[in-house]
Amino acid sequence: MSDNDTDQERSFRERYAEELRKKRQQDAHSYRENDELVEERVKVNQQERKTPGRRGEKIKQEEIDKEIVRRDKIKSKRIPEG
């Protein structure tokens, strides 16, 4: 969360982060599953091109990045290093 967020932005960020946690991410060993996080990133990128400079898309990009990092950390804890 950014220290500069307004209450409205903070609320939006929290709701969006919760929504992202529900999205599925493709397993590295499977090509059959949809990767909903990648699909969300594509949608946000398309919207950002249509309406550049909007704060909402910047917040969404930040939250997608955080969710991907969060999942990578969880995955690395589950996989024992050999």
N, C-alpha and C positions, 0 to 999 in steps of 0.2 A: 504494500500500500504506500502510496506517495503521501508525504507530509502535507503536500499542497492540495490534496483532494478536498473538495467541499463535502458536506454531509450527503448531498445527493449523489455525488460521484462515488463516495465510499459505499453507499448503499447499493448503487449499481454494480460496483466492483464485486461486492460480496455475493449478490444474487447471480452474477455471471459466473463467478468462480464455482459456485454450487452447481450451476447448470453444466459446466465443463466436467466436473467430477463424475457426472452421470454418463458422459459420452464414452463410447468404446474406442479403444485404440488397437490397431492391428498388431497381432503378435508378429514378431520378427521372423518366425518360422512358418507363417501361414499367409497365403495370398488370396484366400477366399473371403476373409472378413473385410467389412468396410472399416475404414479408419475415420471415425467421426471427428476426431480432433483435426486431422488434415483437411477434411471437408469444411470444417468450421473456419480454419485458417484461410482457405481459398475464398469462402464467402466474405470474410472480413476484408481480405485483400481487394476483392472486386468492389466492395462498397467504398473502400478507401480511395480507389482510383476514381470513382464517380463523384465522391464528395471529400476531396482532400482537406486535411487540417482539422477534421472533427475530432473532438476529445474522446468520444465514445469508441471510435475505432482504435485509437491509441491505447485506451484502457483494455479493450478486448485483446489486442496483440500482447500486451504485458501479461494479462491473465492466462492466455494460451501458453506463453513461454513458461510461466510459473508452474502450470499444470503439467507440462511435459517434463520439466525438471523434477517436480515432485514424484511423478511416476517412475522416472529413471532412478531416483534415489531408492524408492521402494523395491524396484526390480533388482538393483545391485545388492541390496541387503539380503534378498532371497536367494541369489545365486552365489554359492560358495566359490571362492577363488581357488584354483587348483594349483 
